Amino acid sequence: MAQTLEQRRRNAKFAKDQEARMGKPDDLTKKRVKEMPKSPISMFWLAILGFVIFGGLAFEALARFFG
């Protein structure tokens, strides 16, 4: 099975990158550092949500205990 033009291009790019890495330490060759994904909700809103949910539970438990 013959390679397509796109496969040849990608293989050539990969080979070029590998040749550029040869003889260098690993810490210098690591290009892609995965960052921690950012949460879609800020810490402030998480705290408010936690207060509403757990605060409501606490107040309900106190009302049932003393009431």
All heavy atoms as a GROMACS GRO file, in nm:
protein
  540
    1MET      N    1   0.085  -0.118   0.000
    1MET     CA    2   0.000   0.000   0.000
    1MET      C    3   0.089   0.124   0.000
    1MET      O    4   0.176   0.140   0.086
    1MET     CB    5  -0.090  -0.002   0.125
    1MET     CG    6  -0.188   0.108   0.128
    1MET     SD    7  -0.307   0.074   0.257
    1MET     CE    8  -0.341   0.237   0.309
    2ALA      N    9   0.069   0.209  -0.094
    2ALA     CA   10   0.150   0.329  -0.109
    2ALA      C   11   0.103   0.437  -0.013
    2ALA      O   12  -0.014   0.443   0.024
    2ALA     CB   13   0.142   0.379  -0.252
    3GLN      N   14   0.197   0.524   0.025
    3GLN     CA   15   0.163   0.635   0.113
    3GLN      C   16   0.096   0.746   0.034
    3GLN      O   17   0.129   0.771  -0.081
    3GLN     CB   18   0.289   0.692   0.177
    3GLN     CG   19   0.350   0.608   0.282
    3GLN     CD   20   0.468   0.679   0.347
    3GLN    OE1   21   0.522   0.774   0.293
    3GLN    NE2   22   0.507   0.630   0.462
    4THR      N   23   0.007   0.814   0.101
    4THR     CA   24  -0.055   0.930   0.038
    4THR      C   25   0.038   1.049   0.055
    4THR      O   26   0.135   1.045   0.132
    4THR     CB   27  -0.191   0.962   0.102
    4THR    OG1   28  -0.168   0.998   0.238
    4THR    CG2   29  -0.286   0.844   0.094
    5LEU      N   30   0.008   1.155  -0.016
    5LEU     CA   31   0.091   1.275  -0.008
    5LEU      C   32   0.092   1.332   0.135
    5LEU      O   33   0.196   1.374   0.186
    5LEU     CB   34   0.039   1.379  -0.107
    5LEU     CG   35   0.117   1.510  -0.116
    5LEU    CD1   36   0.261   1.483  -0.154
    5LEU    CD2   37   0.052   1.603  -0.214
    6GLU      N   38  -0.024   1.329   0.200
    6GLU     CA   39  -0.033   1.379   0.337
    6GLU      C   40   0.051   1.295   0.433
    6GLU      O   41   0.119   1.348   0.520
    6GLU     CB   42  -0.180   1.380   0.382
    6GLU     CG   43  -0.202   1.434   0.522
    6GLU     CD   44  -0.170   1.581   0.534
    6GLU    OE1   45  -0.175   1.654   0.435
    6GLU    OE2   46  -0.140   1.624   0.648
    7GLN      N   47   0.049   1.164   0.416
    7GLN     CA   48   0.130   1.076   0.501
    7GLN      C   49   0.279   1.105   0.480
    7GLN      O   50   0.356   1.107   0.577
    7GLN     CB   51   0.101   0.930   0.471
    7GLN     CG   52  -0.031   0.882   0.525
    7GLN     CD   53  -0.061   0.740   0.482
    7GLN    OE1   54  -0.021   0.698   0.372
    7GLN    NE2   55  -0.131   0.668   0.567
    8ARG      N   56   0.320   1.124   0.356
    8ARG     CA   57   0.460   1.154   0.328
    8ARG      C   58   0.502   1.284   0.394
    8ARG      O   59   0.610   1.295   0.451
    8ARG     CB   60   0.484   1.163   0.177
    8ARG     CG   61   0.508   1.028   0.117
    8ARG     CD   62   0.555   1.042  -0.027
    8ARG     NE   63   0.472   0.952  -0.104
    8ARG     CZ   64   0.398   0.984  -0.207
    8ARG    NH1   65   0.398   1.107  -0.253
    8ARG    NH2   66   0.326   0.895  -0.269
    9ARG      N   67   0.416   1.385   0.387
    9ARG     CA   68   0.448   1.515   0.450
    9ARG      C   69   0.463   1.500   0.601
    9ARG      O   70   0.558   1.550   0.661
    9ARG     CB   71   0.336   1.615   0.422
    9ARG     CG   72   0.344   1.679   0.289
    9ARG     CD   73   0.243   1.792   0.280
    9ARG     NE   74   0.215   1.821   0.142
    9ARG     CZ   75   0.096   1.844   0.092
    9ARG    NH1   76  -0.009   1.844   0.170
    9ARG    NH2   77   0.080   1.869  -0.035
   10ARG      N   78   0.369   1.430   0.661
   10ARG     CA   79   0.375   1.412   0.808
   10ARG      C   80   0.495   1.328   0.850
   10ARG      O   81   0.558   1.356   0.952
   10ARG     CB   82   0.245   1.352   0.859
   10ARG     CG   83   0.132   1.450   0.850
   10ARG     CD   84   0.004   1.393   0.903
   10ARG     NE   85  -0.105   1.486   0.880
   10ARG     CZ   86  -0.200   1.508   0.968
   10ARG    NH1   87  -0.200   1.444   1.083
   10ARG    NH2   88  -0.296   1.594   0.941
   11ASN      N   89   0.526   1.224   0.774
   11ASN     CA   90   0.643   1.143   0.805
   11ASN      C   91   0.772   1.224   0.792
   11ASN      O   92   0.863   1.210   0.873
   11ASN     CB   93   0.649   1.020   0.715
   11ASN     CG   94   0.550   0.914   0.755
   11ASN    OD1   95   0.501   0.913   0.868
   11ASN    ND2   96   0.517   0.825   0.662
   12ALA      N   97   0.780   1.307   0.690
   12ALA     CA   98   0.899   1.391   0.672
   12ALA      C   99   0.912   1.490   0.787
   12ALA      O  100   1.022   1.513   0.838
   12ALA     CB  101   0.891   1.465   0.539
   13LYS      N  102   0.801   1.549   0.829
   13LYS     CA  103   0.804   1.643   0.942
   13LYS      C  104   0.847   1.572   1.070
   13LYS      O  105   0.929   1.623   1.147
   13LYS     CB  106   0.667   1.706   0.961
   13LYS     CG  107   0.663   1.810   1.070
   13LYS     CD  108   0.524   1.870   1.081
   13LYS     CE  109   0.515   1.979   1.184
   13LYS     NZ  110   0.548   1.940   1.318
   14PHE      N  111   0.793   1.452   1.094
   14PHE     CA  112   0.829   1.375   1.212
   14PHE      C  113   0.977   1.340   1.211
   14PHE      O  114   1.047   1.354   1.312
   14PHE     CB  115   0.744   1.248   1.219
   14PHE     CG  116   0.775   1.163   1.338
   14PHE    CD1  117   0.728   1.196   1.463
   14PHE    CD2  118   0.854   1.048   1.325
   14PHE    CE1  119   0.757   1.117   1.573
   14PHE    CE2  120   0.883   0.970   1.434
   14PHE     CZ  121   0.834   1.004   1.558
   15ALA      N  122   1.028   1.296   1.096
   15ALA     CA  123   1.170   1.261   1.084
   15ALA      C  124   1.258   1.383   1.109
   15ALA      O  125   1.362   1.373   1.175
   15ALA     CB  126   1.199   1.202   0.947
   16LYS      N  127   1.218   1.498   1.058
   16LYS     CA  128   1.294   1.621   1.079
   16LYS      C  129   1.298   1.657   1.228
   16LYS      O  130   1.402   1.694   1.282
   16LYS     CB  131   1.231   1.734   0.999
   16LYS     CG  132   1.306   1.864   1.007
   16LYS     CD  133   1.235   1.969   0.922
   16LYS     CE  134   1.300   2.104   0.941
   16LYS     NZ  135   1.229   2.209   0.869
   17ASP      N  136   1.183   1.645   1.296
   17ASP     CA  137   1.178   1.673   1.440
   17ASP      C  138   1.264   1.576   1.518
   17ASP      O  139   1.333   1.614   1.613
   17ASP     CB  140   1.034   1.668   1.490
   17ASP     CG  141   0.949   1.783   1.440
   17ASP    OD1  142   1.006   1.883   1.394
   17ASP    OD2  143   0.824   1.771   1.448
   18GLN      N  144   1.264   1.449   1.478
   18GLN     CA  145   1.345   1.349   1.548
   18GLN      C  146   1.493   1.375   1.529
   18GLN      O  147   1.572   1.361   1.622
   18GLN     CB  148   1.310   1.208   1.498
   18GLN     CG  149   1.172   1.161   1.539
   18GLN     CD  150   1.156   1.156   1.689
   18GLN    OE1  151   1.239   1.100   1.760
   18GLN    NE2  152   1.049   1.215   1.739
   19GLU      N  153   1.533   1.415   1.411
   19GLU     CA  154   1.674   1.447   1.387
   19GLU      C  155   1.717   1.567   1.468
   19GLU      O  156   1.830   1.573   1.517
   19GLU     CB  157   1.696   1.474   1.238
   19GLU     CG  158   1.695   1.348   1.154
   19GLU     CD  159   1.716   1.379   1.006
   19GLU    OE1  160   1.764   1.489   0.972
   19GLU    OE2  161   1.683   1.291   0.925
   20ALA      N  162   1.630   1.665   1.484
   20ALA     CA  163   1.663   1.783   1.562
   20ALA      C  164   1.678   1.749   1.710
   20ALA      O  165   1.754   1.814   1.782
   20ALA     CB  166   1.554   1.889   1.545
   21ARG      N  167   1.611   1.644   1.757
   21ARG     CA  168   1.618   1.604   1.897
   21ARG      C  169   1.741   1.519   1.930
   21ARG      O  170   1.777   1.508   2.047
   21ARG     CB  171   1.495   1.522   1.934
   21ARG     CG  172   1.369   1.599   1.934
   21ARG     CD  173   1.254   1.505   1.959
   21ARG     NE  174   1.148   1.574   2.027
   21ARG     CZ  175   1.058   1.517   2.100
   21ARG    NH1  176   1.060   1.386   2.117
   21ARG    NH2  177   0.964   1.586   2.159
   22MET      N  178   1.801   1.459   1.831
   22MET     CA  179   1.911   1.365   1.856
   22MET      C  180   2.027   1.431   1.929
   22MET      O  181   2.073   1.538   1.891
   22MET     CB  182   1.961   1.305   1.725
   22MET     CG  183   1.869   1.206   1.664
   22MET     SD  184   1.940   1.136   1.516
   22MET     CE  185   1.808   1.034   1.462
   23GLY      N  186   2.072   1.365   2.036
   23GLY     CA  187   2.188   1.413   2.112
   23GLY      C  188   2.156   1.517   2.216
   23GLY      O  189   2.246   1.565   2.284
   24LYS      N  190   2.031   1.554   2.231
   24LYS     CA  191   1.994   1.655   2.330
   24LYS      C  192   1.928   1.586   2.449
   24LYS      O  193   1.866   1.482   2.435
   24LYS     CB  194   1.896   1.755   2.269
   24LYS     CG  195   1.959   1.839   2.159
   24LYS     CD  196   1.861   1.940   2.106
   24LYS     CE  197   1.927   2.019   1.994
   24LYS     NZ  198   1.833   2.109   1.930
   25PRO      N  199   1.944   1.645   2.568
   25PRO     CA  200   1.880   1.586   2.687
   25PRO      C  201   1.727   1.592   2.675
   25PRO      O  202   1.670   1.674   2.604
   25PRO     CB  203   1.927   1.673   2.802
   25PRO     CG  204   2.013   1.778   2.747
   25PRO     CD  205   2.024   1.761   2.600
   26ASP      N  206   1.662   1.502   2.749
   26ASP     CA  207   1.516   1.491   2.742
   26ASP      C  208   1.444   1.618   2.787
   26ASP      O  209   1.342   1.654   2.732
   26ASP     CB  210   1.466   1.374   2.827
   26ASP     CG  211   1.495   1.241   2.760
   26ASP    OD1  212   1.516   1.240   2.637
   26ASP    OD2  213   1.497   1.140   2.832
   27ASP      N  214   1.497   1.685   2.890
   27ASP     CA  215   1.427   1.802   2.941
   27ASP      C  216   1.426   1.918   2.841
   27ASP      O  217   1.337   2.002   2.844
   27ASP     CB  218   1.484   1.848   3.075
   27ASP     CG  219   1.632   1.879   3.067
   27ASP    OD1  220   1.697   1.841   2.968
   27ASP    OD2  221   1.684   1.941   3.162
   28LEU      N  222   1.522   1.922   2.750
   28LEU     CA  223   1.522   2.026   2.649
   28LEU      C  224   1.433   1.991   2.530
   28LEU      O  225   1.387   2.080   2.458
   28LEU     CB  226   1.664   2.052   2.598
   28LEU     CG  227   1.762   2.112   2.697
   28LEU    CD1  228   1.899   2.126   2.634
   28LEU    CD2  229   1.713   2.248   2.743
   29THR      N  230   1.409   1.864   2.509
   29THR     CA  231   1.332   1.823   2.392
   29THR      C  232   1.184   1.812   2.418
   29THR      O  233   1.108   1.798   2.324
   29THR     CB  234   1.382   1.688   2.339
   29THR    OG1  235   1.371   1.591   2.442
   29THR    CG2  236   1.526   1.697   2.293
   30LYS      N  237   1.141   1.821   2.542
   30LYS     CA  238   0.998   1.812   2.571
   30LYS      C  239   0.932   1.942   2.530
   30LYS      O  240   0.950   2.046   2.591
   30LYS     CB  241   0.974   1.788   2.720
   30LYS     CG  242   1.041   1.664   2.770
   30LYS     CD  243   0.941   1.560   2.798
   30LYS     CE  244   1.015   1.444   2.860
   30LYS     NZ  245   0.954   1.322   2.852
   31LYS      N  246   0.854   1.937   2.424
   31LYS     CA  247   0.787   2.056   2.374
   31LYS      C  248   0.650   2.074   2.438
   31LYS      O  249   0.616   2.181   2.484
   31LYS     CB  250   0.764   2.044   2.223
   31LYS     CG  251   0.878   2.074   2.138
   31LYS     CD  252   0.833   2.044   1.996
   31LYS     CE  253   0.894   2.130   1.893
   31LYS     NZ  254   0.847   2.096   1.760
   32ARG      N  255   0.575   1.970   2.436
   32ARG     CA  256   0.436   1.979   2.477
   32ARG      C  257   0.422   1.949   2.625
   32ARG      O  258   0.429   1.834   2.666
   32ARG     CB  259   0.350   1.883   2.396
   32ARG     CG  260   0.355   1.915   2.250
   32ARG     CD  261   0.277   1.814   2.171
   32ARG     NE  262   0.288   1.844   2.029
   32ARG     CZ  263   0.296   1.754   1.935
   32ARG    NH1  264   0.294   1.628   1.966
   32ARG    NH2  265   0.306   1.789   1.810
   33VAL      N  266   0.400   2.052   2.701
   33VAL     CA  267   0.377   2.036   2.844
   33VAL      C  268   0.228   2.057   2.866
   33VAL      O  269   0.174   2.163   2.836
   33VAL     CB  270   0.458   2.139   2.926
   33VAL    CG1  271   0.426   2.127   3.073
   33VAL    CG2  272   0.606   2.121   2.900
   34LYS      N  273   0.163   1.954   2.916
   34LYS     CA  274   0.019   1.965   2.937
   34LYS      C  275  -0.007   2.045   3.063
   34LYS      O  276   0.043   2.014   3.170
   34LYS     CB  277  -0.044   1.827   2.949
   34LYS     CG  278  -0.039   1.751   2.820
   34LYS     CD  279  -0.116   1.623   2.828
   34LYS     CE  280  -0.112   1.553   2.694
   34LYS     NZ  281  -0.193   1.434   2.695
   35GLU      N  282  -0.084   2.150   3.046
   35GLU     CA  283  -0.119   2.234   3.160
   35GLU      C  284  -0.246   2.179   3.224
   35GLU      O  285  -0.322   2.108   3.162
   35GLU     CB  286  -0.142   2.377   3.113
   35GLU     CG  287  -0.018   2.441   3.055
   35GLU     CD  288  -0.045   2.582   3.008
   35GLU    OE1  289  -0.155   2.634   3.035
   35GLU    OE2  290   0.042   2.639   2.944
   36MET      N  291  -0.265   2.216   3.347
   36MET     CA  292  -0.385   2.175   3.417
   36MET      C  293  -0.505   2.240   3.350
   36MET      O  294  -0.503   2.361   3.326
   36MET     CB  295  -0.379   2.218   3.564
   36MET     CG  296  -0.275   2.146   3.645
   36MET     SD  297  -0.316   1.975   3.670
   36MET     CE  298  -0.458   1.990   3.775
   37PRO      N  299  -0.607   2.164   3.320
   37PRO     CA  300  -0.724   2.226   3.258
   37PRO      C  301  -0.792   2.321   3.356
   37PRO      O  302  -0.807   2.290   3.474
   37PRO     CB  303  -0.815   2.108   3.225
   37PRO     CG  304  -0.765   1.995   3.306
   37PRO     CD  305  -0.620   2.021   3.337
   38LYS      N  306  -0.828   2.436   3.305
   38LYS     CA  307  -0.890   2.537   3.390
   38LYS      C  308  -1.036   2.502   3.414
   38LYS      O  309  -1.108   2.461   3.323
   38LYS     CB  310  -0.880   2.673   3.322
   38LYS     CG  311  -0.921   2.787   3.410
   38LYS     CD  312  -0.898   2.918   3.340
   38LYS     CE  313  -0.945   3.030   3.429
   38LYS     NZ  314  -0.932   3.159   3.365
   39SER      N  315  -1.079   2.518   3.536
   39SER     CA  316  -1.217   2.488   3.572
   39SER      C  317  -1.310   2.591   3.509
   39SER      O  318  -1.279   2.711   3.509
   39SER     CB  319  -1.233   2.491   3.724
   39SER     OG  320  -1.367   2.474   3.760
   40PRO      N  321  -1.424   2.549   3.459
   40PRO     CA  322  -1.516   2.646   3.398
   40PRO      C  323  -1.585   2.734   3.502
   40PRO      O  324  -1.642   2.836   3.467
   40PRO     CB  325  -1.618   2.559   3.325
   40PRO     CG  326  -1.610   2.427   3.390
   40PRO     CD  327  -1.469   2.413   3.442
   41ILE      N  328  -1.578   2.696   3.630
   41ILE     CA  329  -1.641   2.775   3.737
   41ILE      C  330  -1.531   2.825   3.829
   41ILE      O  331  -1.444   2.749   3.871
   41ILE     CB  332  -1.742   2.690   3.816
   41ILE    CG1  333  -1.850   2.635   3.725
   41ILE    CG2  334  -1.802   2.770   3.930
   41ILE    CD1  335  -1.945   2.540   3.793
   42SER      N  336  -1.534   2.954   3.862
   42SER     CA  337  -1.430   3.010   3.948
   42SER      C  338  -1.446   2.959   4.092
   42SER      O  339  -1.551   2.907   4.131
   42SER     CB  340  -1.436   3.162   3.947
   42SER     OG  341  -1.552   3.207   4.014
   43MET      N  342  -1.341   2.975   4.170
   43MET     CA  343  -1.341   2.927   4.308
   43MET      C  344  -1.447   3.001   4.391
   43MET      O  345  -1.507   2.942   4.482
   43MET     CB  346  -1.201   2.949   4.366
   43MET     CG  347  -1.167   2.859   4.478
   43MET     SD  348  -1.181   2.690   4.424
   43MET     CE  349  -1.099   2.613   4.554
   44PHE      N  350  -1.470   3.128   4.362
   44PHE     CA  351  -1.570   3.208   4.433
   44PHE      C  352  -1.708   3.145   4.418
   44PHE      O  353  -1.781   3.127   4.516
   44PHE     CB  354  -1.570   3.351   4.378
   44PHE     CG  355  -1.682   3.436   4.432
   44PHE    CD1  356  -1.676   3.487   4.561
   44PHE    CD2  357  -1.792   3.464   4.355
   44PHE    CE1  358  -1.778   3.565   4.611
   44PHE    CE2  359  -1.895   3.542   4.404
   44PHE     CZ  360  -1.889   3.593   4.533
   45TRP      N  361  -1.746   3.109   4.295
   45TRP     CA  362  -1.879   3.053   4.272
   45TRP      C  363  -1.891   2.913   4.329
   45TRP      O  364  -1.999   2.872   4.373
   45TRP     CB  365  -1.913   3.055   4.124
   45TRP     CG  366  -1.937   3.194   4.075
   45TRP    CD1  367  -1.859   3.266   3.991
   45TRP    CD2  368  -2.042   3.282   4.114
   45TRP    NE1  369  -1.910   3.392   3.973
   45TRP    CE2  370  -2.024   3.404   4.048
   45TRP    CE3  371  -2.152   3.269   4.198
   45TRP    CZ2  372  -2.110   3.511   4.063
   45TRP    CZ3  373  -2.238   3.378   4.212
   45TRP    CH2  374  -2.217   3.497   4.146
   46LEU      N  375  -1.782   2.839   4.330
   46LEU     CA  376  -1.785   2.707   4.394
   46LEU      C  377  -1.809   2.720   4.545
   46LEU      O  378  -1.882   2.642   4.605
   46LEU     CB  379  -1.655   2.632   4.368
   46LEU     CG  380  -1.641   2.569   4.231
   46LEU    CD1  381  -1.502   2.510   4.215
   46LEU    CD2  382  -1.746   2.464   4.209
   47ALA      N  383  -1.746   2.822   4.606
   47ALA     CA  384  -1.765   2.845   4.749
   47ALA      C  385  -1.910   2.886   4.779
   47ALA      O  386  -1.970   2.838   4.876
   47ALA     CB  387  -1.669   2.953   4.798
   48ILE      N  388  -1.965   2.972   4.695
   48ILE     CA  389  -2.105   3.013   4.713
   48ILE      C  390  -2.198   2.893   4.699
   48ILE      O  391  -2.290   2.874   4.780
   48ILE     CB  392  -2.142   3.124   4.611
   48ILE    CG1  393  -2.063   3.251   4.636
   48ILE    CG2  394  -2.292   3.151   4.612
   48ILE    CD1  395  -2.094   3.319   4.768
   49LEU      N  396  -2.176   2.812   4.597
   49LEU     CA  397  -2.258   2.693   4.575
   49LEU      C  398  -2.247   2.596   4.693
   49LEU      O  399  -2.346   2.540   4.740
   49LEU     CB  400  -2.217   2.625   4.445
   49LEU     CG  401  -2.299   2.504   4.402
   49LEU    CD1  402  -2.443   2.544   4.375
   49LEU    CD2  403  -2.238   2.441   4.279
   50GLY      N  404  -2.124   2.576   4.742
   50GLY     CA  405  -2.104   2.489   4.858
   50GLY      C  406  -2.174   2.541   4.981
   50GLY      O  407  -2.234   2.465   5.057
   51PHE      N  408  -2.168   2.673   5.001
   51PHE     CA  409  -2.236   2.732   5.116
   51PHE      C  410  -2.386   2.713   5.106
   51PHE      O  411  -2.452   2.680   5.205
   51PHE     CB  412  -2.202   2.882   5.126
   51PHE     CG  413  -2.279   2.952   5.234
   51PHE    CD1  414  -2.245   2.934   5.367
   51PHE    CD2  415  -2.387   3.033   5.203
   51PHE    CE1  416  -2.316   2.996   5.467
   51PHE    CE2  417  -2.459   3.096   5.302
   51PHE     CZ  418  -2.423   3.077   5.435
   52VAL      N  419  -2.441   2.734   4.987
   52VAL     CA  420  -2.586   2.719   4.969
   52VAL      C  421  -2.629   2.576   4.996
   52VAL      O  422  -2.725   2.550   5.068
   52VAL     CB  423  -2.629   2.765   4.828
   52VAL    CG1  424  -2.771   2.725   4.797
   52VAL    CG2  425  -2.611   2.915   4.814
   53ILE      N  426  -2.555   2.480   4.941
   53ILE     CA  427  -2.594   2.340   4.955
   53ILE      C  428  -2.569   2.289   5.097
   53ILE      O  429  -2.660   2.242   5.165
   53ILE     CB  430  -2.520   2.253   4.853
   53ILE    CG1  431  -2.570   2.286   4.712
   53ILE    CG2  432  -2.539   2.104   4.884
   53ILE    CD1  433  -2.490   2.221   4.603
   54PHE      N  434  -2.444   2.301   5.144
   54PHE     CA  435  -2.410   2.246   5.276
   54PHE      C  436  -2.462   2.333   5.389
   54PHE      O  437  -2.495   2.282   5.496
   54PHE     CB  438  -2.259   2.225   5.287
   54PHE     CG  439  -2.210   2.119   5.193
   54PHE    CD1  440  -2.128   2.152   5.086
   54PHE    CD2  441  -2.248   1.987   5.208
   54PHE    CE1  442  -2.084   2.056   4.998
   54PHE    CE2  443  -2.205   1.890   5.121
   54PHE     CZ  444  -2.122   1.924   5.015
   55GLY      N  445  -2.470   2.464   5.366
   55GLY     CA  446  -2.529   2.552   5.468
   55GLY      C  447  -2.677   2.522   5.485
   55GLY      O  448  -2.729   2.519   5.597
   56GLY      N  449  -2.744   2.498   5.373
   56GLY     CA  450  -2.886   2.462   5.380
   56GLY      C  451  -2.906   2.331   5.454
   56GLY      O  452  -3.000   2.316   5.534
   57LEU      N  453  -2.820   2.235   5.429
   57LEU     CA  454  -2.828   2.108   5.501
   57LEU      C  455  -2.803   2.126   5.650
   57LEU      O  456  -2.872   2.067   5.734
   57LEU     CB  457  -2.728   2.008   5.443
   57LEU     CG  458  -2.758   1.953   5.305
   57LEU    CD1  459  -2.641   1.869   5.255
   57LEU    CD2  460  -2.885   1.870   5.309
   58ALA      N  461  -2.706   2.209   5.684
   58ALA     CA  462  -2.675   2.233   5.825
   58ALA      C  463  -2.792   2.303   5.895
   58ALA      O  464  -2.830   2.265   6.007
   58ALA     CB  465  -2.548   2.316   5.838
   59PHE      N  466  -2.848   2.405   5.830
   59PHE     CA  467  -2.962   2.475   5.890
   59PHE      C  468  -3.083   2.382   5.904
   59PHE      O  469  -3.155   2.387   6.003
   59PHE     CB  470  -3.000   2.599   5.808
   59PHE     CG  471  -2.901   2.712   5.822
   59PHE    CD1  472  -2.853   2.777   5.710
   59PHE    CD2  473  -2.858   2.753   5.947
   59PHE    CE1  474  -2.764   2.880   5.722
   59PHE    CE2  475  -2.768   2.857   5.961
   59PHE     CZ  476  -2.721   2.921   5.847
   60GLU      N  477  -3.105   2.297   5.808
   60GLU     CA  478  -3.216   2.202   5.815
   60GLU      C  479  -3.194   2.103   5.930
   60GLU      O  480  -3.287   2.071   6.004
   60GLU     CB  481  -3.229   2.127   5.682
   60GLU     CG  482  -3.346   2.033   5.675
   60GLU     CD  483  -3.480   2.101   5.678
   60GLU    OE1  484  -3.489   2.218   5.636
   60GLU    OE2  485  -3.577   2.038   5.726
   61ALA      N  486  -3.071   2.055   5.946
   61ALA     CA  487  -3.041   1.963   6.057
   61ALA      C  488  -3.059   2.032   6.191
   61ALA      O  489  -3.114   1.973   6.286
   61ALA     CB  490  -2.898   1.911   6.041
   62LEU      N  491  -3.015   2.158   6.203
   62LEU     CA  492  -3.034   2.233   6.328
   62LEU      C  493  -3.183   2.256   6.355
   62LEU      O  494  -3.226   2.247   6.471
   62LEU     CB  495  -2.960   2.366   6.322
   62LEU     CG  496  -2.808   2.357   6.330
   62LEU    CD1  497  -2.745   2.494   6.307
   62LEU    CD2  498  -2.767   2.305   6.467
   63ALA      N  499  -3.259   2.286   6.252
   63ALA     CA  500  -3.403   2.311   6.272
   63ALA      C  501  -3.472   2.182   6.318
   63ALA      O  502  -3.561   2.186   6.403
   63ALA     CB  503  -3.463   2.361   6.140
   64ARG      N  504  -3.432   2.070   6.262
   64ARG     CA  505  -3.496   1.943   6.304
   64ARG      C  506  -3.450   1.903   6.444
   64ARG      O  507  -3.527   1.843   6.519
   64ARG     CB  508  -3.460   1.832   6.206
   64ARG     CG  509  -3.532   1.846   6.075
   64ARG     CD  510  -3.498   1.733   5.981
   64ARG     NE  511  -3.557   1.756   5.852
   64ARG     CZ  512  -3.656   1.684   5.802
   64ARG    NH1  513  -3.708   1.587   5.873
   64ARG    NH2  514  -3.704   1.712   5.684
   65PHE      N  515  -3.326   1.934   6.479
   65PHE     CA  516  -3.273   1.898   6.610
   65PHE      C  517  -3.335   1.982   6.720
   65PHE      O  518  -3.372   1.931   6.826
   65PHE     CB  519  -3.120   1.912   6.610
   65PHE     CG  520  -3.055   1.869   6.736
   65PHE    CD1  521  -3.047   1.734   6.770
   65PHE    CD2  522  -3.001   1.961   6.824
   65PHE    CE1  523  -2.987   1.692   6.888
   65PHE    CE2  524  -2.940   1.921   6.941
   65PHE     CZ  525  -2.933   1.787   6.973
   66PHE      N  526  -3.348   2.113   6.699
   66PHE     CA  527  -3.399   2.203   6.803
   66PHE      C  528  -3.549   2.232   6.788
   66PHE      O  529  -3.607   2.295   6.874
   66PHE     CB  530  -3.324   2.336   6.802
   66PHE     CG  531  -3.181   2.322   6.851
   66PHE    CD1  532  -3.076   2.343   6.766
   66PHE    CD2  533  -3.155   2.287   6.982
   66PHE    CE1  534  -2.945   2.331   6.810
   66PHE    CE2  535  -3.027   2.274   7.027
   66PHE     CZ  536  -2.921   2.296   6.940
   67GLY      N  537  -3.607   2.190   6.680
   67GLY     CA  538  -3.746   2.229   6.658
   67GLY      C  539  -3.844   2.122   6.675
   67GLY      O  540  -3.884   2.037   6.733
   0.00000   0.00000   0.00000
